[in-house]
Amino acid sequence: MTVDPRTPCLVGVAQRTVRPGEGPCPEPLVLWEDAARRAADDAVPGQGKRVLAAGDSLQVVYCMAWPYDAPVDRLAGALGITPRHGLYSGIGGTTPQVLVQDAAGAILAGRCDVAVITGAEALDTRRRARRAGERLPWSHRAPEPPPFPFEAPFHPAEVAHDVFQAWLTFPVFDIARRARLGVAPADYAAAIGRLLAPFSEVAAANPYAWFPAAVPAETLATPSRDNRLVGYPYTKRAISVMDVDMAATVIVASHAAADALGVPADRRVYLRGWCDATDPVYVAEHADLSASPAMAAAGAEALRVAGIGVDDVAHLDLYSCFASSVHLACDALGLAPDDDRGLTVTGGLPFAGGAGSNYVLHSLATMVEVLRADPGSVGLVSGVGMHMTKHAFGVYSTTPPAALLAPPDTAAVQARLDATPRVTIADHHTGEATVASYTVAHGRDGAPAWGLVLADVAAGARAYGRVEDPGLLDALEADEWVGRSVSLTETPAGVNLVVA
C-alpha cells in the first residue's frame, strides 16, 4: 500500500508511575523530560535525541501539581530542543486526544512534521507534603500563579447549591439513566460493581496502574468502613483517583517524517478517525440527563471518518472517571456494559489512575502498545471533560488509511447539537416540582450530609434544590425518586430547599 506522506501516526510512547514507597517522586518537569526521552527512544531505539530534535511542536498537558512559570520553555530547555511551536493546554479529560488530533490536523495541513505531547501529575506527592507541612523543593514556580483555567463562568444557581465537584454531578446522570431503564436502585448499584470490576482486573495486569489489584464487584458496590459512599450511588473505590504520580508522552509524526527518522513500520499506529463535541456546560441544561447526544454524535463521526463501524473495533478504552461516563458511552456507541472485548486497556481512572487532565495520554500510550501487539486491529479511545460536557473519540490502527484522511466535519456535528433546545435554569423556585435526577453527598464518616436534586419546575425549565432533612436523605437512597413530586422553598440565601 502506498501511504500519503502527510498521513499522521503515533510513533513513540512512554509511561512512568512512581508509587508510594518507590522513593521520592521527581517534580513534573523531570517527569515530562523523562517520559519524552523514553518515548523518543521508543520510536527509534538508540536515536531518541534525533527524534526529539525533529520535533517542531512541543505540547504539555496542564499540570495541577505545580505552577511553572514557563512550562513549555522549561521543558524545551531541559530537552535541548527548539521547537517552533509550543503549547500549554487547558484542562479536561478530553485534552490529550484533542492535542493529538489537532497535531494530526496540523500535519495534514503541512504545518507540522513531528509533535511531542507530554503530561504528568505528582498530586500524591503534593498531598503528602501538605499533610506533613513540608515545602516541595520543585523548580521554576511562577511568582504569581495564574488562576485555575476554568473554561466557563460558574452559574449562579450552581454556586448557590454547591454544584462544583465531579463526584456530585456524575451520579446525577447515572440516576437519571437508572430511572429511564426502570432498574431498582439496589440492582443498579450492584451493576456498577459488575461494570467496574473487569476494569480493576485489567489494572492488575497493567505495570503502570496506580492500584494494580483486582477488586470484586460486590466490594466495589457495597459501602463499608473502607469503601464509604461519596456521591450516592458511588463508593470511594469506584471513582477516579486523582492523587497519583504518573507521566506519559506520545509522539505524533507524518508518515514521511517517520520514514526520514527511521521509525520501523511495526512501531507506527495511525490515527484513522476522530471527533470532539460538547453537550451543554451546566448540568441542569441537559435535556435528557440519562444520555449524551454529543457522545453519540462525536463517536459516530469518528467511526465514519475511519470508515468502520463499532463492531470493527477490537480494543476499547472508554473514559471511566465515574460509571456514568462509561454507561453513557456504551449507550452512545451501541455497546453492552459487559461487551466481550472489554471496555478498557488501562484499567480506567479508578484503578489505573486519573492523572488530572492527563489520563487519556496514558490510555493512548497503552493503546499503541496493544495495537502493536495485534497488528491490523482497530482501537478506540474516548475522553470526557468537565461535568459530562466535553467528549472526544479517536480511532487508531497499525494499518494506515487507504487514502489521505479527510478531517471530521466537527463544525457541522456541533452545529446540529447546538440547534437542539436545552433546558433553561431557573435560579429560584418556590412551589411544586418534579424530580429529574438527584444524588446524596456523604461525609468522610460515610454518613449522608446533604442532597442535590434537579427538579423540573415548568415546561423547559429546571431548578437545583438542596436536601437537608435526614429522613428525606435516607428515602432518596432507599427508593427511586426520579419522577416524584417535591416542593421547593427558596431561602434568603437563594438556596432552594427540597421538602417531600
Summary of the structure (lengths in Angstrom):
residues: 500
radius of gyration: 22.8
end to end distance: 66.8
largest distance: 70.5
contacts: 1869
relative contact order: 0.16
helix: 37%
strand: 23%
